[in-house]
């Protein structure tokens, strides 16, 4: 397994308070194996020359890319999503995350899967609140309806917890065996109708030991990406270090 870092905490839409190269150095210094790519860092409008430069920066730092985030299907034309697939090939990324919010978007995700298959890329929508792939049963149904061999899921236990699902943590991993491409980690608990951001070691939220143990049990050996937002009580670097300290030993 590898441990990667998302720049979510530095993002405001497609703008970032930490430039991409600086973010790579930040992740490397904190002992992450790689990063995730978000729109605004690379998207379908990024020039090929800029993507080549990013690929070289990744190679120089010996960093992998866990997944590239394509975002919502309806936000931009399909041609831009296709262009993003080409960019992912350039940087050596084999998983691209999209969100499918509406039934009428299923033909679009099927088309993207077909284009991605030509490039040996997997499409991995995140298990996410309000998407067609928000819970374990609906994710399994979604996979069946899309019916593409290169469709996987970006598993995120936190979104199951805040939806008060019965199938959570390691049980959810086992139920989705064979369909998980990438994994995200962030920690929350539900307080009434509010999501409370937790530190990674807080056991009142996601059961990280149970999740990683179940991933090992099903023989999954991919990239786990820390993509938590900022925490009100600690600075960004401390938060990122804590995720390394909590998740890395579980992966061993």
MOZI-V225299 format. One record per residue. RES is the residue in one letter. SS is DSSP state (alpha for helix, beta for strand, coil for the rest). PSI is psi in whole degrees, -180 to 180 (999 if undefined). Layout:
RES | SS | PSI
RES | SS | PSI
This chain:
X | coil | 154
X | beta | 153
X | beta | 122
X | beta | 169
X | beta | 132
X | coil | 149
X | coil | 22
X | alpha | -41
X | alpha | -16
X | alpha | 5
X | beta | 142
X | beta | 95
X | coil | -123
X | coil | 10
X | beta | 150
X | beta | 137
X | coil | -17
X | coil | 116
X | coil | 156
X | alpha | -46
X | alpha | -41
X | alpha | -38
X | alpha | -41
X | alpha | -46
X | alpha | -38
X | alpha | -49
X | alpha | -42
X | alpha | -43
X | alpha | -31
X | coil | 11
X | coil | 29
X | coil | 151
X | coil | -17
X | beta | -168
X | beta | 167
X | beta | 152
X | beta | 134
X | coil | 158
X | coil | 136
X | coil | -29
X | coil | -53
X | coil | 131
X | coil | -172
X | coil | -17
X | coil | -5
X | coil | 139
X | coil | 152
X | alpha | -37
X | alpha | -42
X | alpha | -38
X | alpha | -39
X | alpha | -40
X | alpha | -39
X | alpha | -41
X | alpha | -41
X | alpha | -39
X | alpha | -38
X | alpha | -44
X | alpha | -43
X | alpha | -37
X | alpha | -1
X | coil | 48
X | coil | 140
X | beta | 173
X | beta | 116
X | beta | -47
X | beta | 157
X | beta | 140
X | beta | 117
X | beta | -19
X | beta | -155
X | beta | 140
X | alpha | -35
X | alpha | -3
X | alpha | -35
X | coil | 163
X | coil | 154
X | alpha | -35
X | alpha | -33
X | alpha | -36
X | alpha | -40
X | alpha | -41
X | alpha | -37
X | alpha | -38
X | alpha | -42
X | alpha | -41
X | alpha | -37
X | alpha | -36
X | alpha | -44
X | alpha | -39
X | coil | 5
X | coil | 27
X | coil | 129
X | coil | 0
X | beta | 133
X | beta | 129
X | beta | 128
X | beta | 163
X | beta | 133
X | coil | 106
X | coil | -26
X | coil | 149
X | alpha | -39
X | alpha | -6
X | alpha | -5
X | alpha | -44
X | alpha | -34
X | alpha | -43
X | alpha | -32
X | alpha | -43
X | alpha | -42
X | alpha | -40
X | alpha | -42
X | alpha | -44
X | alpha | -41
X | alpha | -38
X | alpha | -33
X | coil | -20
X | coil | 10
X | coil | 43
X | coil | 145
X | beta | 142
X | beta | 127
X | beta | 83
X | beta | 142
X | beta | 137
X | coil | 107
X | coil | 138
X | coil | 134
X | coil | -4
X | coil | 170
X | coil | -14
X | coil | 56
X | coil | -29
X | coil | 172
X | alpha | -52
X | alpha | -42
X | alpha | -32
X | alpha | -42
X | alpha | -40
X | alpha | -40
X | alpha | -46
X | alpha | -42
X | alpha | -42
X | alpha | -37
X | alpha | -40
X | coil | 55
X | coil | 133
X | coil | -20
X | coil | 22
X | beta | 126
X | beta | 179
X | beta | 147
X | beta | 100
X | beta | 133
X | beta | 103
X | alpha | -27
X | alpha | -38
X | alpha | -24
X | alpha | -40
X | alpha | -46
X | coil | -11
X | coil | 3
X | coil | 42
X | coil | 153
X | coil | -33
X | coil | 108
X | coil | 164
X | alpha | -128
X | alpha | -34
X | alpha | -38
X | alpha | -40
X | alpha | -46
X | alpha | -40
X | alpha | -27
X | coil | 14
X | coil | 134
X | coil | -10
X | coil | -1
X | beta | 123
X | beta | -49
X | beta | 168
X | beta | 137
X | beta | 147
X | beta | 131
X | coil | 157
X | coil | 127
X | beta | 164
X | beta | 158
X | beta | 124
X | beta | 98
X | coil | -120
X | coil | 9
X | beta | 138
X | beta | 123
X | beta | 123
X | beta | 130
X | coil | 158
X | coil | 157
X | coil | -26
X | coil | -1
X | coil | 113
X | coil | 1
X | coil | -5
X | coil | -128
X | coil | 141
X | coil | 81
X | alpha | -43
X | alpha | -42
X | alpha | -39
X | alpha | -50
X | alpha | -37
X | alpha | -40
X | alpha | -36
X | alpha | -43
X | alpha | -41
X | alpha | -38
X | coil | 2
X | coil | 21
X | coil | 136
X | coil | 70
X | coil | -150
X | beta | 130
X | beta | 126
X | beta | 123
X | beta | 116
X | coil | 34
X | coil | 153
X | coil | 179
X | coil | 150
X | coil | 138
X | coil | -19
X | coil | -10
X | coil | 156
X | coil | 166
X | alpha | -44
X | alpha | -42
X | alpha | -43
X | alpha | -46
X | alpha | -40
X | alpha | -39
X | alpha | -37
X | alpha | -39
X | alpha | -45
X | alpha | -31
X | alpha | -46
X | alpha | -40
X | alpha | -47
X | alpha | -31
X | alpha | -28
X | alpha | -21
X | coil | 999
